[in-house]
Amino acid sequence: MPNRAATRYSRILGVGAYRPPRIVRNADLAAVTGRTDEWIRRRTGIVERRYAAPDETVLEMAVQASTKALAAAAVPPAGVDVVLLASMSDLHQSPPSAPRLAHRIGSTAAALDLDAACSGFCHALSLAGSLVRSNQADHVLVVGSERMTDIVAPDDPSCGFLFADGAGAVVVGPSDEPGIGPTVWGSDGGRASLIAHDASWLEYRDDPERRWPAMRMEGQDVYRWAIETMPTVARRALAEAGVEAADLDAFVPHQANLRMIDTMVERMELPGQVTVARDVIHSGNTSAASIPLAVSQLLEIGVLRSGSLALLAGYGAGLSYAAQVVLLP
C-alpha cells in the first residue's frame, strides 16, 4: 500500500455564515414559555435569536454558509474533496444531507453527516484537519447547520427560549505551518440523559396520539458539568498545541449560555486581552453552528485579523466535548 504519512500541515482557509432574517426577541417568547425578558437575560444573557422560515432548512442554510466559505477561501466547488456536515436537528434521516449539500454547491466530493450535537463542529474540524495532513484530501468543507426550533418544544420553560437556527462553514486546506492544533475530545455517556429527547421516533410511530418528541435539558446539571469539565479540557488543548493562554487572541466556546461562558473564562483565568466570543447574546444557542457563526461574527466586525490564534471549545449532548487551537483565516 502507498505510504500516506503526513507531509504537510492544515488550516482554515475561509469562513462563511448564514443567519435567518427573522429575529425573535425575549418578549416575543414570554407568553409561550412563561419567562420574562428580564428572567431570560439574567439566566442566559440572551437578548434575541434567529428563527428559520419554513424554506430555510438545515440543507438550505448549509448551502448558503458553504457558498460564502468557499468564496472566502477562493476554492472552487470542484476543488472540494470531502464535505462534513455536523447537525443534530436534521429531520431527514435518509438520505444523509451532506451528499445533497455537495451536489447543491456543484461538487461530487465524498460527503457524510456527523452528529456530535453542540460539539459537532469541533469534531468535524478535527477530522478535516487530519484528512488534509495525511494527504487524504486537499480541501475539506466543514459545516455546522441547525434548525433547533424543530426539535425543541417552544413552550418548554427550561429551554424553549435558548435554542435557535443558523449555519456556519469553513474550508480546511493545506498549510506550510500548523493551523489546526491537536484535538482534546471525549464523552461522558453516563450522563447522556441530561440532554435528550423525551421519546424515540419508534414510540411516536407506535402511538400517534403522543406529542411530537422534543429535546429536553436538565439545565442546572448541564451547567455544573460544563463549568467543571470544559476549563480543564480547554487548558489541555492549549498544552497540546504548545501555547499559553496569554498567546491567544480569542476564545470561542460553544455559545450555550452567557453565564456559562463567563464562568469558564473566569475559571480558566484568561488574560483580559483575549477576545471572548459572546455571539449567544444575539444568536441564541445554535448547537453545531454556534462556533463557526461566532468566529464569522468576530471576523466580520474586525475584532480579529487574519492569523489570529483562537481556542475553540465545543460541548453538549452526549455528553460530548472537543477543543482545539486554530489559526483564523
Stockholm file with secondary structure:
# STOCKHOLM 1.0

chainA/1-329         MPNRAATRYSRILGVGAYRPPRIVRNADLAAVTGRTDEWIRRRTGIVERRYAAPDETVLEMAVQASTKALAAAAVPPAGVDVVLLASMSDLHQSPPSAPRLAHRIGSTAAALDLDAACSGFCHALSLAGSLVRSNQADHVLVVGSERMTDIVAPDDPSCGFLFADGAGAVVVGPSDEPGIGPTVWGSDGGRASLIAHDASWLEYRDDPERRWPAMRMEGQDVYRWAIETMPTVARRALAEAGVEAADLDAFVPHQANLRMIDTMVERMELPGQVTVARDVIHSGNTSAASIPLAVSQLLEIGVLRSGSLALLAGYGAGLSYAAQVVLLP
#=GR chainA/1-329 SS CCCCCCCSEEEEEEEEEECCSCEEEHHHHHHHHCCCHHHHHHHHCCCEEECCCTTCCHHHHHHHHHHHHHHHHTCCGGGCCEEEEECSCCCCCSSCHHHHHHHHHTCCCEEEEECCGGGHHHHHHHHHHHHHHTTSCSCEEEEEEEEGGGTSCTTCTTTTTTBCEEEEEEEEEEESSCCBCCCEEEECGGGGGGEEESSCHHHHHHCTTSCCCCEEECHHHHHHHHHHHHHHHHHHHHHHHTCCGGGCSEEEECCSCHHHHHHHHHHHTCCTTSEECCTHHHHCBCGGGHHHHHHHHHHHTTSSCTTCEEEEEEEETTTEEEEEEEECC
#=GC SS_cons         CCCCCCCSEEEEEEEEEECCSCEEEHHHHHHHHCCCHHHHHHHHCCCEEECCCTTCCHHHHHHHHHHHHHHHHTCCGGGCCEEEEECSCCCCCSSCHHHHHHHHHTCCCEEEEECCGGGHHHHHHHHHHHHHHTTSCSCEEEEEEEEGGGTSCTTCTTTTTTBCEEEEEEEEEEESSCCBCCCEEEECGGGGGGEEESSCHHHHHHCTTSCCCCEEECHHHHHHHHHHHHHHHHHHHHHHHTCCGGGCSEEEECCSCHHHHHHHHHHHTCCTTSEECCTHHHHCBCGGGHHHHHHHHHHHTTSSCTTCEEEEEEEETTTEEEEEEEECC
//
